[in-house]
Amino acid sequence: MPIPPELLKILVCPEDRAPVRLTPGGEGLRCDHCRRVYPIRDGIPVMLVEEATVDSSPPAQ
């Protein structure tokens, strides 16, 4: 189940309050500021800092 666009507009990173965006595969939400990737499980974003991974790749343009 995809994340509704209305929800994506209001979701922010809980660590630094920067906007998040879908990862290319749609399996997570990435904050380009701190590079944390929050998982999406069963169509629900898990916006917990302790559940996030840190992505070492540069932000998408």
C-alpha positions in Angstrom: 0.0 0.0 0.0 1.6 3.3 -1.1 1.9 6.3 1.3 -0.8 8.9 0.4 0.7 12.1 -1.1 -1.2 14.1 1.6 0.7 12.2 4.3 4.1 12.7 2.6 3.5 16.4 2.6 3.2 16.6 6.4 5.7 14.0 7.5 9.0 15.2 8.9 12.1 13.6 10.4 11.6 13.3 14.2 15.3 14.0 14.8 15.6 17.4 13.0 12.1 18.2 11.6 13.4 18.2 8.0 11.0 16.9 5.3 11.3 13.3 4.3 10.8 11.7 0.9 10.2 8.1 -0.4 13.3 6.1 -1.1 13.7 5.0 -4.8 12.3 1.5 -4.0 9.5 2.8 -1.8 10.7 0.8 1.2 11.4 3.8 3.4 11.4 7.5 4.0 14.7 9.4 3.9 15.6 12.6 5.5 18.2 14.3 3.3 19.4 16.5 6.2 20.5 13.8 8.6 20.4 10.9 6.0 18.2 8.7 8.3 15.9 6.2 6.5 12.8 5.3 8.3 11.3 2.0 7.4 7.8 1.5 6.0 6.2 -1.7 7.4 2.9 -3.0 6.1 2.3 0.4 4.5 2.9 2.3 7.8 5.9 4.6 8.2 7.8 3.8 11.4 9.0 7.3 12.4 11.2 6.3 15.3 14.8 7.4 15.4 15.9 4.1 17.0 14.3 2.2 14.1 16.0 4.3 11.4 19.2 3.4 9.6 21.7 6.0 8.3 22.3 6.1 4.6 25.8 7.0 3.5 24.8 7.9 -0.1 24.4 11.5 -1.1 20.9 13.1 -1.4 19.0 12.6 -4.7 18.8 15.6 -6.9 
